[in-house]
Amino acid sequence: MFNSILQLEDSAVSVSSQTRVTEDLGAGGLDPDRFDWQEAWYPVHYVEDLDKSRPTRFTLLDQDIVLWWDKNEQMWRAFVDQCPHRLVPLSEGRINSDGLLECPYHGWTFSGTGKCVHIPQQVEGGKAEVSQRACCRSLPTTVRTGLLFVYPGCAENAAKTKVPVVDILEETDGWICLKTFRDLPYDALTLMENVLDSSHIPYTHHGTVGNRANVSAVELEVVESGKWGFKGSWAQGPRKGTLGRQDTTFIAPGLMWHDLTSKQFGRTLTVVYATPIRKGECRLFALFPFKFSSKLPGFLMKLTPRWYSHIGQNGVLEDDQIFLHYQERYFEKRGGSANFTKAFYLPTKADLFIYQLRSWVKQYSAEPFPGKTLPPLLQLEALLDRYHSHTEKCTSCSTALTNLQRLKLGIAVVGVLTWALLPMSMFISTHTQIISISISTLVVIIAAGIWFGLGNLERKFYQGRKVPPRNLPDKN
């Protein structure tokens, strides 16, 4: 392993440029009958949410990795998150003044290629750092469409394997794009199955992005398929055909998008990545690119703060988050993908993409965690957690939460001080006393109202709603 690392040190620096030149290998490895999840590129973070001053931990395919900015080579790096000395996580360390990753335990430092540069404890003239055993395993990285991608498999294949992106987003300008992410309490395949299924939207997301009144027959068609994934279409399209045809693409193992063009709204894409963290957990990256037929919607979208749109998008994700956590456990007990035709009852063409996805898993032995079982069920509070699954990892949401808490504290101080000064009005003239008391009381009431309102907003950064909009009483 370490011989491979040393041989690839020079090429690892330029993986980003090579991927565009030598992409000629499909994801999943060379075996035509088996899909290897290690041999693929995965998004792990929006670059705008990474801090260049400190390392960031992530888990990819049950392997802890550390992400950090190599200022010497001006690129993002990914290492297996273990110091070769005593196996402590490097993500608990720091990036030192020389731009090297420093272990928190004994100060061993590493360059971007994984070479050990310095061992503080050895005597002068010692050469322990030149040993292959002193190297960290460095994983290939690249940045595309604002996402940091990591390749966990054989490093030699990284530059030859296509990075899963929606090419049109890189080839044409004029897109207005909303983006979000969240760590979800179910498998990447469960997420992919869910987002491929457009027919659930009017019911599951009624009151958020769907409406039961828009339900209609769904006649799906698969037009192309293979180890790489599949392409399909819905000729009538959503909302009873009022929006036009919708085309769907699944790029194995974890990218899909719906493509819809309508006269009313222009062209819209729904792009979703499902990055496997471990069995029963994945990270969703969602991009919603728009090309509107008029300028006003795009203008208003640009004015919307990123953190505010994330609150709404988290609510949409929570519409199905709880029951999917249960559903995949029922599915596992019934045999999973190997037995999906008996576990599921799929009588209509609305389920064709689900059938195709599970057929792909079965045909190419494409289980990401073979032999492993799902962890125990989570409690409702954990399923609806927003802070640890999103807020603390999102720069816009964490910053907005900090500012909101400061504002809330300031409002409380103003209210308390105003209330405390009320007795002083007893020592002024009667007429002035009435005006002073009235104004002070009004200030306290307004401050209290704002404080409670900010408190309700603050809770949305921490926890989702327990009752989804679809289960609320219909408005008359």
C-alpha positions as CSV (number, residue, x, y, z in Angstrom):
1,M,0.0,0.0,0.0
2,F,2.7,2.5,1.0
3,N,4.7,1.7,-2.1
4,S,1.7,2.8,-4.1
5,I,1.4,5.9,-2.1
6,L,5.0,6.9,-2.7
7,Q,4.8,6.2,-6.4
8,L,1.7,8.3,-6.8
9,E,2.9,11.3,-4.8
10,D,3.7,13.4,-7.9
11,S,0.5,12.5,-9.7
12,A,-1.7,13.0,-6.6
13,V,-1.1,16.8,-6.7
14,S,-2.6,17.2,-10.1
15,V,-5.6,14.8,-10.0
16,S,-8.0,17.7,-10.5
17,S,-6.5,18.6,-13.9
18,Q,-6.1,15.0,-15.0
19,T,-9.7,14.0,-14.4
20,R,-10.8,16.3,-17.3
21,V,-8.2,14.9,-19.7
22,T,-8.1,11.1,-19.1
23,E,-11.6,10.2,-18.0
24,D,-12.3,6.8,-19.7
25,L,-13.2,4.4,-17.0
26,G,-16.7,3.9,-15.7
27,A,-17.4,4.0,-11.9
28,G,-17.6,0.7,-10.2
29,G,-14.3,-1.0,-11.3
30,L,-13.4,-3.2,-14.2
31,D,-15.5,-6.3,-13.4
32,P,-18.5,-6.0,-15.9
33,D,-20.7,-8.1,-13.5
34,R,-20.0,-6.3,-10.2
35,F,-20.2,-2.7,-9.0
36,D,-17.4,-1.8,-6.5
37,W,-18.5,1.2,-4.5
38,Q,-14.9,2.0,-3.6
39,E,-14.2,2.7,-7.3
40,A,-16.1,5.9,-7.6
41,W,-15.9,9.6,-6.9
42,Y,-18.1,10.9,-4.0
43,P,-19.0,14.5,-3.0
44,V,-18.2,15.0,0.7
45,H,-18.6,18.7,1.3
46,Y,-19.6,22.0,-0.4
47,V,-16.3,23.9,-0.6
48,E,-18.0,27.1,0.8
49,D,-18.8,25.2,4.0
50,L,-15.2,24.1,4.6
51,D,-12.8,26.0,6.9
52,K,-9.3,26.3,5.4
53,S,-7.8,27.0,8.8
54,R,-8.6,23.7,10.4
55,P,-9.1,20.0,9.4
56,T,-12.6,18.6,9.0
57,R,-13.7,15.0,9.7
58,F,-16.0,13.0,7.5
59,T,-16.9,9.3,7.2
60,L,-17.0,7.8,3.7
61,L,-18.1,4.2,3.2
62,D,-17.4,3.5,6.9
63,Q,-13.9,4.9,6.6
64,D,-13.1,8.0,8.6
65,I,-11.2,10.6,6.6
66,V,-9.8,14.0,7.3
67,L,-10.2,16.9,4.8
68,W,-7.8,19.8,4.9
69,W,-6.5,22.7,2.9
70,D,-2.9,22.3,1.6
71,K,-1.9,26.0,1.2
72,N,1.5,25.0,-0.2
73,E,-0.2,23.3,-3.2
74,Q,-3.4,25.3,-3.1
75,M,-5.7,22.3,-3.1
76,W,-8.0,20.3,-0.8
77,R,-6.6,17.1,0.6
78,A,-8.1,13.9,2.0
79,F,-6.3,11.4,4.3
80,V,-7.5,8.3,6.1
81,D,-8.1,9.8,9.5
82,Q,-5.3,7.9,11.4
83,C,-1.8,9.0,12.3
84,P,0.5,6.1,11.4
85,H,2.3,6.5,14.7
86,R,-0.4,5.7,17.3
87,L,-3.6,5.7,15.2
88,V,-5.2,8.8,16.7
89,P,-7.5,10.9,14.4
90,L,-5.6,13.6,12.6
91,S,-8.9,15.6,12.4
92,E,-8.4,16.4,16.0
93,G,-5.1,18.1,15.1
94,R,-4.3,21.3,13.4
95,I,-2.8,22.9,10.2
96,N,0.4,24.4,11.5
97,S,2.1,27.7,10.4
98,D,4.0,25.8,7.6
99,G,0.8,24.6,6.1
100,L,1.3,21.0,7.2
101,L,-1.2,18.7,8.9
102,E,-0.1,18.2,12.5
103,C,-1.1,15.2,14.7
104,P,-2.6,16.3,18.0
105,Y,-0.9,13.5,20.0
106,H,2.9,13.9,19.4
107,G,3.1,16.6,16.8
108,W,4.1,14.4,13.8
109,T,3.6,16.6,10.7
110,F,2.5,15.5,7.2
111,S,2.7,17.1,3.7
112,G,-0.2,17.1,1.3
113,T,1.0,13.9,-0.4
114,G,1.0,12.0,3.0
115,K,4.7,12.1,3.6
116,C,5.8,12.5,7.2
117,V,7.9,15.7,7.3
118,H,8.8,16.0,11.0
119,I,9.0,13.8,14.1
120,P,9.7,16.1,17.1
121,Q,10.7,13.3,19.4
122,Q,13.6,11.7,17.5
123,V,17.2,12.7,18.0
124,E,19.0,15.0,15.6
125,G,19.9,13.1,12.4
126,G,17.2,10.5,12.9
127,K,15.4,9.4,9.7
128,A,12.3,7.6,11.0
129,E,10.1,9.9,8.9
130,V,11.5,8.5,5.6
131,S,10.0,5.0,6.4
132,Q,7.0,4.0,4.4
133,R,5.3,3.2,7.7
134,A,5.4,6.9,8.6
135,C,3.2,7.8,5.6
136,C,-0.5,8.7,5.7
137,R,-2.8,7.3,3.1
138,S,-3.8,10.2,0.8
139,L,-7.0,9.9,-1.2
140,P,-7.4,11.6,-4.6
141,T,-9.5,14.8,-4.5
142,T,-11.1,17.2,-7.0
143,V,-13.5,20.1,-6.9
144,R,-16.4,20.3,-9.4
145,T,-19.6,22.5,-9.3
146,G,-18.6,23.8,-5.9
147,L,-18.3,20.3,-4.4
148,L,-15.2,18.6,-3.0
149,F,-15.1,15.0,-4.4
150,V,-13.0,12.2,-2.9
151,Y,-12.0,8.9,-4.5
152,P,-11.7,6.1,-1.9
153,G,-10.6,3.3,-4.2
154,C,-7.4,2.5,-6.1
155,A,-5.6,5.8,-6.6
156,E,-4.4,4.7,-10.1
157,N,-8.1,4.6,-11.3
158,A,-9.0,8.1,-10.0
159,A,-7.8,10.1,-12.9
160,K,-9.4,7.7,-15.4
161,T,-12.8,7.6,-13.7
162,K,-15.4,10.2,-14.6
163,V,-16.5,12.5,-11.9
164,P,-20.3,12.4,-11.5
165,V,-21.5,15.8,-12.5
166,V,-24.4,17.2,-14.5
167,D,-22.4,18.3,-17.5
168,I,-24.9,21.0,-18.6
169,L,-24.3,22.9,-15.3
170,E,-20.6,23.3,-16.2
171,E,-21.1,23.8,-19.9
172,T,-23.7,26.6,-19.9
173,D,-24.2,29.8,-17.9
174,G,-27.3,31.5,-16.6
175,W,-28.3,29.0,-14.0
176,I,-29.6,30.3,-10.6
177,C,-29.0,27.5,-8.2
178,L,-30.2,26.7,-4.6
179,K,-28.0,24.2,-2.7
180,T,-28.4,22.3,0.5
181,F,-27.0,19.2,2.3
182,R,-27.9,17.1,5.3
183,D,-26.8,13.9,7.0
184,L,-29.8,11.5,6.8
185,P,-30.6,8.5,9.1
186,Y,-31.0,6.0,6.3
187,D,-28.9,4.4,3.5
188,A,-27.7,6.1,0.3
189,L,-29.7,3.6,-1.7
190,T,-32.9,4.4,0.2
191,L,-32.3,8.1,-0.5
192,M,-31.7,7.4,-4.2
193,E,-34.8,5.2,-4.4
194,N,-36.9,8.0,-2.7
195,V,-35.7,10.9,-5.0
196,L,-36.2,8.8,-8.1
197,D,-39.8,8.3,-7.2
198,S,-41.7,11.5,-8.3
199,S,-45.1,9.9,-7.6
200,H,-44.8,10.3,-3.9
201,I,-44.5,14.1,-3.9
202,P,-48.2,15.1,-4.0
203,Y,-48.9,13.0,-0.9
204,T,-45.7,12.9,1.2
205,H,-44.9,16.6,0.6
206,H,-48.5,17.9,0.6
207,G,-48.3,21.4,2.1
208,T,-44.6,21.9,1.4
209,V,-43.7,21.3,-2.2
210,G,-46.6,19.1,-3.2
211,N,-50.4,19.0,-3.3
212,R,-52.7,16.0,-3.3
213,A,-54.9,17.7,-5.8
214,N,-52.2,17.3,-8.4
215,V,-52.0,13.6,-8.3
216,S,-52.4,11.7,-11.6
217,A,-51.4,8.5,-13.4
218,V,-47.6,8.2,-13.7
219,E,-46.4,6.3,-16.8
220,L,-42.6,6.0,-16.6
221,E,-40.3,4.6,-19.3
222,V,-36.7,3.4,-19.1
223,V,-34.9,4.3,-22.3
224,E,-31.3,3.2,-21.6
225,S,-29.6,1.2,-18.8
226,G,-26.3,-0.5,-17.9
227,K,-23.8,-0.9,-15.1
228,W,-23.4,2.9,-15.3
229,G,-27.0,3.5,-14.3
230,F,-30.1,4.3,-16.4
231,K,-32.1,7.0,-18.1
232,G,-35.8,7.3,-18.2
233,S,-38.7,9.6,-19.0
234,W,-42.2,10.6,-17.9
235,A,-43.9,11.9,-21.0
236,Q,-46.9,13.5,-19.3
237,G,-44.8,15.0,-16.5
238,P,-45.9,16.2,-13.0
239,R,-49.0,18.3,-12.0
240,K,-51.3,16.4,-14.4
241,G,-49.1,17.2,-17.3
242,T,-49.3,21.0,-17.0
243,L,-45.5,21.4,-16.7
244,G,-44.4,19.2,-19.5
245,R,-42.2,16.1,-20.0
246,Q,-39.7,15.1,-17.3
247,D,-36.5,13.2,-18.0
248,T,-34.6,11.4,-15.3
249,T,-31.0,10.2,-15.2
250,F,-29.4,7.9,-12.6
251,I,-25.6,7.7,-12.6
252,A,-24.4,4.9,-10.4
253,P,-23.9,4.7,-7.6
254,G,-25.2,8.0,-6.1
255,L,-26.3,10.7,-8.5
256,M,-29.7,11.4,-10.1
257,W,-31.4,14.3,-11.6
258,H,-34.9,15.2,-13.0
259,D,-34.9,17.6,-15.9
260,L,-38.1,19.6,-16.6
261,T,-38.8,22.4,-19.1
262,S,-42.1,24.3,-19.0
263,K,-43.4,27.4,-20.6
264,Q,-44.6,28.8,-17.2
265,F,-41.3,28.4,-15.3
266,G,-38.5,27.7,-17.8
267,R,-36.0,24.9,-17.2
268,T,-35.6,23.4,-13.7
269,L,-33.4,20.5,-12.5
270,T,-33.6,18.5,-9.3
271,V,-30.1,17.2,-8.7
272,V,-29.4,14.9,-5.8
273,Y,-26.2,13.1,-4.6
274,A,-26.3,10.3,-2.0
275,T,-22.9,9.9,-0.4
276,P,-22.7,6.7,1.8
277,I,-21.4,7.4,5.3
278,R,-22.0,4.1,6.9
279,K,-24.8,1.5,6.9
280,G,-28.0,3.3,7.7
281,E,-26.6,6.8,7.2
282,C,-25.8,9.0,4.2
283,R,-25.1,12.6,3.3
284,L,-27.5,14.2,0.8
285,F,-26.3,17.0,-1.5
286,A,-29.2,18.7,-3.3
287,L,-28.9,21.3,-6.1
288,F,-31.9,23.0,-7.6
289,P,-30.7,24.9,-10.8
290,F,-33.2,27.1,-12.5
291,K,-33.4,29.0,-15.8
292,F,-36.6,31.0,-15.4
293,S,-38.6,32.3,-18.3
294,S,-38.9,35.7,-16.6
295,K,-36.3,37.6,-14.5
296,L,-38.4,38.3,-11.3
297,P,-38.3,34.8,-9.8
298,G,-34.5,34.6,-10.2
299,F,-34.1,38.1,-8.7
300,L,-36.2,37.2,-5.7
301,M,-34.3,33.9,-5.3
302,K,-31.0,35.7,-5.1
303,L,-32.3,37.9,-2.3
304,T,-33.2,34.9,-0.2
305,P,-30.5,34.2,2.4
306,R,-29.0,30.7,2.1
307,W,-29.7,29.9,5.7
308,Y,-33.4,30.8,5.3
309,S,-33.8,28.5,2.3
310,H,-32.1,25.7,4.2
311,I,-34.7,25.9,6.9
312,G,-37.4,25.3,4.4
313,Q,-35.5,22.5,2.6
314,N,-34.9,20.8,5.9
315,G,-38.6,20.8,6.5
316,V,-39.1,19.1,3.1
317,L,-36.6,16.4,4.0
318,E,-38.3,15.7,7.2
319,D,-41.6,15.0,5.4
320,D,-40.4,11.5,4.7
321,Q,-37.3,11.2,7.0
322,I,-39.1,9.3,9.8
323,F,-41.0,6.7,7.7
324,L,-38.0,6.0,5.5
325,H,-35.9,5.2,8.6
326,Y,-38.5,2.5,9.4
327,Q,-39.2,1.4,5.8
328,E,-35.6,0.3,5.1
329,R,-35.6,-1.9,8.2
330,Y,-38.8,-3.6,7.1
331,F,-37.2,-4.0,3.6
332,E,-34.0,-5.5,5.1
333,K,-36.1,-8.1,7.1
334,R,-37.8,-9.2,3.8
335,G,-34.5,-9.8,2.0
336,G,-33.6,-6.4,0.6
337,S,-32.6,-5.9,-3.1
338,A,-32.0,-9.7,-3.5
339,N,-35.7,-10.3,-2.8
340,F,-37.1,-6.9,-3.8
341,T,-39.8,-8.2,-6.2
342,K,-41.3,-10.2,-3.3
343,A,-40.7,-7.6,-0.6
344,F,-42.3,-4.8,-2.7
345,Y,-45.5,-4.9,-4.6
346,L,-44.8,-2.8,-7.7
347,P,-47.9,-3.2,-10.0
348,T,-47.8,0.2,-11.9
349,K,-45.4,2.0,-14.2
350,A,-45.1,4.7,-11.4
351,D,-42.7,2.3,-9.7
352,L,-40.6,1.5,-12.8
353,F,-37.5,3.6,-11.7
354,I,-37.6,1.8,-8.3
355,Y,-37.7,-1.5,-10.1
356,Q,-34.8,-0.5,-12.3
357,L,-32.7,0.7,-9.3
358,R,-33.2,-2.4,-7.3
359,S,-32.6,-4.5,-10.4
360,W,-29.3,-2.7,-10.9
361,V,-28.3,-3.5,-7.3
362,K,-29.2,-7.1,-7.7
363,Q,-27.6,-7.6,-11.2
364,Y,-24.3,-6.0,-10.3
365,S,-24.0,-7.1,-6.6
366,A,-24.0,-3.4,-5.8
367,E,-24.7,-3.4,-2.0
368,P,-22.4,-0.7,-0.5
369,F,-22.1,-2.6,2.8
370,P,-22.5,-6.3,2.1
371,G,-23.1,-8.5,5.1
372,K,-23.8,-5.6,7.4
373,T,-27.1,-4.9,9.1
374,L,-28.8,-1.7,9.9
375,P,-28.3,-0.2,13.4
376,P,-31.1,0.0,16.0
377,L,-34.0,2.4,15.4
378,L,-33.5,6.0,16.5
379,Q,-35.8,8.0,18.7
380,L,-38.0,10.7,17.2
381,E,-35.8,13.5,18.6
382,A,-32.7,12.1,16.9
383,L,-34.6,11.6,13.6
384,L,-35.6,15.2,13.6
385,D,-32.3,16.6,14.7
386,R,-31.2,19.5,12.5
387,Y,-28.3,20.9,14.5
388,H,-25.8,18.0,14.3
389,S,-27.1,16.8,10.9
390,H,-26.8,20.2,9.2
391,T,-26.5,23.5,11.1
392,E,-23.1,23.0,12.8
393,K,-21.6,21.9,9.4
394,C,-23.1,24.8,7.4
395,T,-21.3,28.1,7.5
396,S,-24.4,30.1,6.6
397,C,-26.7,28.4,9.1
398,S,-24.2,28.4,12.0
399,T,-23.3,32.0,11.4
400,A,-27.0,33.0,11.2
401,L,-27.7,31.0,14.4
402,T,-24.9,32.8,16.3
403,N,-26.1,36.2,15.1
404,L,-29.7,35.4,16.0
405,Q,-28.7,34.4,19.5
406,R,-26.8,37.6,19.9
407,L,-29.8,39.6,18.7
408,K,-32.1,37.7,21.0
409,L,-29.8,38.5,23.9
410,G,-29.7,42.2,23.0
411,I,-33.5,42.3,22.8
412,A,-33.8,40.7,26.2
413,V,-31.4,43.2,27.7
414,V,-33.3,46.1,26.3
415,G,-36.6,44.7,27.6
416,V,-35.2,44.0,31.1
417,L,-33.6,47.4,31.4
418,T,-36.7,49.2,30.2
419,W,-38.8,47.3,32.7
420,A,-36.3,48.0,35.5
421,L,-36.4,51.7,34.8
422,L,-40.2,51.9,35.1
423,P,-40.1,52.7,38.9
424,M,-38.1,55.9,38.1
425,S,-41.2,57.3,36.3
426,M,-42.8,57.7,39.8
427,F,-40.5,60.7,40.5
428,I,-41.5,62.8,37.5
429,S,-44.7,64.8,36.8
430,T,-48.0,63.1,36.3
431,H,-48.4,63.9,32.6
432,T,-44.8,62.9,31.8
433,Q,-45.2,59.9,34.0
434,I,-48.2,58.6,32.0
435,I,-46.3,59.1,28.7
436,S,-43.1,57.4,30.1
437,I,-45.0,54.4,31.5
438,S,-46.9,54.0,28.2
439,I,-43.8,54.1,26.1
440,S,-41.8,51.8,28.4
441,T,-44.7,49.3,28.5
442,L,-44.9,49.3,24.7
443,V,-41.2,48.8,24.4
444,V,-41.3,45.8,26.8
445,I,-44.3,44.3,25.0
446,I,-42.6,44.7,21.6
447,A,-39.3,43.4,22.9
448,A,-41.0,40.3,24.4
449,G,-42.8,39.7,21.1
450,I,-39.6,39.9,19.1
451,W,-37.8,37.7,21.7
452,F,-40.4,35.0,21.4
453,G,-40.4,35.2,17.6
454,L,-36.6,34.9,17.5
455,G,-36.9,31.9,19.9
456,N,-39.2,30.1,17.5
457,L,-36.8,30.8,14.6
458,E,-33.9,29.6,16.7
459,R,-35.6,26.3,17.3
460,K,-35.7,25.7,13.6
461,F,-31.9,25.5,13.5
462,Y,-32.0,22.7,16.1
463,Q,-35.1,20.5,15.6
464,G,-37.7,19.7,12.9
465,R,-41.4,19.7,13.4
466,K,-43.0,16.5,14.8
467,V,-46.2,16.7,12.7
468,P,-45.6,17.1,8.9
469,P,-47.9,19.5,7.0
470,R,-49.6,16.6,5.2
471,N,-51.0,15.4,8.5
472,L,-52.4,18.7,9.6
473,P,-56.2,19.3,9.3
474,D,-57.2,20.7,5.8
475,K,-58.0,24.4,5.7
476,N,-61.5,25.2,4.8
